[in-house]
Amino acid sequence: MASEASTWNTKADLVPLEKDKAKELRARISKIKKNQAEVLRPGAVFVKHIPHGFCEPQVKRFFSQFGSLSRVRLARSKKTGGPKGYGFIEFECEEVAKVVAETMNNYLMFEKLLKCEFIPAERLHPKTFNGWNRKFHKPTRRSTAIRKHNKPKDAAATLQSAMRLASKDLGRKKKYAALGLKYDFSGYDDVAKKAKLQAASTVSPKVSKSDEEAKKSKQSPVTLMLDSSDPEISFKTPPGVSKVKKVKKTAKKQT
C-alpha cells in the first residue's frame, strides 16, 4: 500500500491497491465485462471511514480503477464545508459495484478501515445524488452571517431587538437635548410597543404559585423503598419524595 501523504494532488496522486487485491478485482471484473448485457444497470456503493483529505477528485480517481463511475457524492458540513467521512459512489455496472463493495470492505487505507456496502436501487433515496455535478464552494463567513441575520425572528427576539433600538434612541435624544437640539422621532418607540403587544399575545399565561401548590398537593406522594441490609449504598432522592426503609422480617423459631 502507498505511503501516507498529508496533501493530495487531484491529477498526480493515485493510491494503488495491494497486488493481491488488484489481481482478484481485475479477474472478477473481466469476467463481468465478458458476460455483461448491452444495457447496463447502475449500482451504488455506500462508503464510510474515508480518510481525511480524500475528497471528491481523489475518490473518483481511486475507484475509477475498478470500473466506470457515473456519479460521486460525499457528505459535507453545511457550516464549515468539511467532509464528514462518508459518501455514495455510483458505478455504471451493478455487478462491478457489488464486487467493489465486497472486496473493498474492511480495506485499510491510511490507518482507516474502509466500510463499503452495496445499496440496491430499491433502498436508494431519490435525492441521494442531488447536486453531485455541481462544484463545491466552501461557505464563507459573510454568507453565514447574512443567512443568520435574515433568519425569521420569533416574538421574543423581535421584542429584544426593538427594545435595544428604543434605548439607543433615548440616549441619542438626551445627547441632542444637552446640545440644545430638538430631536423628535417616535418610530422606535412605536416599534417597541408593537413588539410588546406581539410578545404578550404569544406568551402563555403565567400560573400563580397558589395554583401550583394546589396541583402538587392533589398529586399522590412518591415514596422510595430503601433496603437497610446494605449500609454502604446511599440514594439521593429528588425533592418531594419521601424515604421509607424496608425492614427484613426475621423468621420465628419453631418451639
C-alpha positions in Angstrom: 0.0 0.0 0.0 1.2 3.5 -0.7 2.8 5.6 2.0 0.7 8.1 3.8 0.7 11.7 2.4 -0.5 14.8 4.1 -1.6 16.6 0.9 -3.2 15.3 -2.3 -2.9 16.3 -5.9 -6.0 15.7 -7.9 -4.2 14.5 -11.0 -0.8 13.2 -10.0 -1.5 11.2 -6.8 -3.2 7.8 -7.0 -3.4 5.2 -4.2 -2.8 1.8 -5.8 -4.3 -1.3 -4.4 -2.3 -4.1 -2.9 -1.1 -6.6 -5.5 -3.3 -9.5 -4.3 -6.4 -7.3 -4.1 -5.7 -5.8 -7.6 -5.3 -9.2 -9.2 -8.5 -10.5 -7.6 -10.5 -7.5 -8.7 -9.2 -7.5 -12.2 -10.1 -11.1 -12.7 -13.6 -10.7 -11.3 -14.3 -7.5 -13.3 -13.0 -9.0 -16.5 -15.5 -11.9 -16.1 -18.3 -9.5 -15.6 -17.3 -7.5 -18.7 -17.4 -10.6 -20.8 -20.9 -11.7 -19.6 -22.5 -8.3 -19.3 -25.5 -7.4 -21.4 -25.8 -4.5 -23.8 -28.0 -2.4 -21.4 -26.1 -1.8 -18.1 -27.9 -1.2 -14.8 -26.1 1.3 -12.5 -25.2 0.2 -8.9 -24.5 2.4 -5.9 -22.0 1.8 -3.1 -22.1 3.4 0.3 -18.5 4.2 1.6 -17.6 5.4 5.1 -14.4 5.9 7.2 -12.9 7.8 4.3 -9.5 9.3 5.3 -9.2 13.0 5.9 -8.2 14.9 2.8 -9.6 12.2 0.5 -12.2 14.3 -1.3 -14.3 14.0 -4.5 -11.4 14.2 -7.0 -9.4 11.6 -5.1 -12.4 9.3 -4.6 -13.2 9.4 -8.3 -9.6 8.7 -9.3 -9.2 5.8 -6.8 -12.5 4.0 -7.6 -12.3 4.5 -11.3 -9.6 1.8 -11.5 -12.3 -0.7 -10.9 -14.8 0.5 -13.5 -16.5 3.5 -15.0 -18.2 5.8 -12.5 -21.3 7.7 -13.2 -21.8 9.8 -10.0 -20.0 10.5 -6.8 -21.3 12.5 -3.8 -19.6 13.0 -0.5 -21.4 14.3 2.6 -20.2 17.7 3.7 -21.0 20.1 6.6 -23.2 23.0 5.7 -21.5 25.3 8.2 -17.8 24.6 7.7 -17.8 22.7 4.3 -15.6 20.0 5.7 -16.2 16.4 4.6 -18.0 14.1 7.0 -16.1 10.9 6.0 -18.8 9.1 4.1 -20.5 9.3 0.7 -22.1 7.4 -2.2 -20.5 6.2 -5.4 -22.4 5.0 -8.4 -20.9 2.6 -11.0 -22.3 2.2 -14.5 -22.5 -1.6 -13.9 -24.3 -3.0 -10.9 -22.2 -6.2 -10.9 -19.0 -4.1 -10.7 -20.5 -2.2 -7.7 -21.2 -5.5 -5.9 -17.7 -6.7 -6.5 -16.2 -3.4 -5.3 -18.4 -3.3 -2.1 -17.4 -6.9 -1.3 -13.7 -6.6 -2.0 -13.0 -3.1 -0.6 -14.9 -3.7 2.7 -12.5 -3.5 5.6 -9.7 -2.3 3.4 -7.0 -0.5 5.3 -6.3 2.9 3.9 -4.1 5.4 5.8 -5.0 4.0 9.2 -8.7 3.9 8.3 -10.7 0.8 7.6 -13.0 1.5 4.7 -16.5 0.3 5.1 -18.3 -0.4 1.8 -21.8 -1.6 1.3 -23.8 -2.2 -1.9 -27.1 -0.3 -1.9 -29.8 -1.8 -4.1 -31.9 0.6 -6.2 -35.0 -0.1 -4.1 -33.2 1.2 -0.9 -31.6 4.2 -2.6 -33.2 7.5 -1.8 -34.1 9.5 -4.9 -32.3 12.6 -3.6 -29.1 10.8 -2.7 -27.1 12.2 -5.6 -28.6 15.7 -5.6 -26.0 18.3 -6.5 -23.3 15.7 -7.4 -22.4 17.6 -10.7 -22.1 21.0 -9.0 -18.8 22.3 -8.0 -18.5 22.6 -4.2 -17.9 26.1 -2.8 -16.9 26.4 0.8 -19.4 28.6 2.7 -17.8 32.0 3.7 -18.3 33.8 7.0 -20.1 36.6 5.1 -22.8 34.3 3.7 -23.2 32.6 7.0 -23.6 36.0 8.8 -26.2 37.1 6.2 -28.2 34.0 6.5 -28.2 34.2 10.3 -29.2 37.9 10.2 -32.0 37.4 7.7 -33.4 34.4 9.6 -37.0 35.0 10.7 -37.2 36.0 14.4 -39.7 34.9 16.9 -41.7 37.3 19.2 -39.1 37.3 22.0 -36.2 38.1 19.6 -38.2 40.8 17.9 -39.0 42.4 21.3 -35.4 42.3 22.4 -34.3 44.0 19.1 -37.0 46.7 19.3 -36.1 47.5 23.0 -32.5 47.8 22.1 -33.3 50.3 19.3 -35.6 52.3 21.6 -32.9 52.5 24.3 -30.3 53.7 21.8 -32.7 56.3 20.5 -33.4 57.5 24.0 -29.7 58.1 24.6 -29.4 59.9 21.3 -32.3 62.2 22.4 -30.5 63.1 25.7 -27.3 63.9 23.9 -29.1 66.2 21.4 -31.0 67.9 24.2 -27.8 68.6 26.0 -26.5 70.3 22.9 -29.7 72.4 22.5 -31.0 70.5 19.5 -34.6 69.3 19.0 -34.9 65.7 18.0 -38.3 64.2 17.9 -38.6 60.7 16.4 -41.0 58.2 17.8 -40.5 55.5 15.3 -38.5 53.2 17.5 -41.0 53.7 20.4 -43.8 52.6 18.1 -41.9 49.5 17.0 -41.2 48.6 20.7 -44.9 48.9 21.5 -45.9 46.7 18.7 -43.3 44.1 19.7 -44.6 44.2 23.3 -48.1 43.5 22.1 -47.0 40.7 19.8 -44.9 39.1 22.6 -47.8 39.4 25.1 -50.2 37.7 22.7 -47.8 34.7 22.1 -46.6 34.2 25.7 -48.6 31.6 27.6 -50.4 32.9 30.8 -48.4 32.5 34.0 -49.7 30.2 36.6 -49.8 31.6 40.2 -47.9 29.9 43.0 -51.1 29.1 44.8 -52.4 27.1 41.8 -49.1 25.3 41.5 -49.1 24.3 45.2 -52.7 23.1 44.9 -51.8 20.9 42.0 -48.8 19.5 43.9 -51.0 18.7 46.9 -53.5 16.8 44.8 -50.8 14.6 43.4 -50.2 11.4 45.3 -46.9 11.4 47.3 -44.0 9.5 45.8 -42.1 7.1 48.1 -38.8 5.4 47.6 -38.2 2.0 49.3 -34.7 1.6 50.7 -33.1 -1.7 51.7 -31.4 -1.3 55.1 -29.4 -4.5 54.7 -26.5 -2.7 52.9 -25.5 0.4 54.8 -22.8 1.3 52.1 -25.4 2.1 49.5 -27.0 5.6 49.7 -29.6 7.1 47.4 -30.2 10.8 46.6 -33.9 11.4 46.3 -35.4 14.3 44.4 -37.5 16.9 46.2 -40.9 15.9 47.2 -40.0 12.2 47.6 -40.1 10.5 51.0 -37.8 7.7 52.0 -39.2 4.5 53.6 -36.8 1.9 55.0 -37.5 -1.7 54.2 -37.1 -3.8 57.3 -36.4 -7.5 56.8 -38.7 -9.9 58.7 -36.9 -12.4 60.8 -38.3 -15.9 60.8 -39.9 -17.1 64.1 -38.2 -20.0 65.7 -40.4 -23.1 66.0 -40.7 -24.5 69.5 
